Amino acid sequence: MRGENHIGRKEALSKMGRYAVLTAIGTYIVLTPNLAQSSSPPDPGGNPFD
């Protein structure tokens, strides 16, 4: 029962590898404090509740 959307094992592993690399890069960027601070907007200062 193979449909039109069937892909081979080699192609599936290749696609999974790409997603794994992208996930690892995204996780590294989010969890690295120095990179996260450099990409956040500057502190406007003052108390927003005054």
C-alpha positions as CSV (number, residue, x, y, z in Angstrom):
1,M,0.0,0.0,0.0
2,R,2.3,2.7,-1.2
3,G,0.6,6.0,-2.1
4,E,1.9,8.9,-4.1
5,N,3.3,10.6,-1.0
6,H,5.6,7.7,-0.1
7,I,9.2,8.6,0.4
8,G,12.2,6.3,0.9
9,R,14.1,5.7,4.1
10,K,17.1,7.6,2.9
11,E,15.1,10.7,2.0
12,A,13.3,10.5,5.3
13,L,16.5,10.4,7.3
14,S,17.9,13.3,5.3
15,K,14.8,15.4,6.1
16,M,15.0,14.5,9.8
17,G,18.6,15.5,9.8
18,R,17.8,18.9,8.5
19,Y,15.1,19.5,11.1
20,A,17.5,18.3,13.8
21,V,20.1,20.8,12.8
22,L,17.7,23.7,12.6
23,T,16.3,22.7,16.0
24,A,19.7,22.5,17.5
25,I,20.7,26.0,16.2
26,G,17.5,27.5,17.4
27,T,17.9,26.0,20.8
28,Y,21.5,27.2,21.1
29,I,20.5,30.8,20.1
30,V,17.6,30.9,22.6
31,L,19.6,29.4,25.5
32,T,22.8,31.4,25.0
33,P,22.4,34.5,27.3
34,N,24.9,36.7,25.5
35,L,23.2,36.3,22.1
36,A,19.8,36.7,23.5
37,Q,20.7,40.0,25.3
38,S,22.4,41.4,22.2
39,S,19.2,40.8,20.1
40,S,16.8,42.2,22.6
41,P,15.7,45.8,22.4
42,P,17.5,48.3,24.7
43,D,16.0,49.2,28.1
44,P,13.9,52.4,27.7
45,G,14.5,53.3,31.3
46,G,12.0,54.6,33.8
47,N,9.1,52.8,35.5
48,P,6.3,52.1,33.1
49,F,3.8,52.0,36.0
50,D,4.3,55.6,37.1
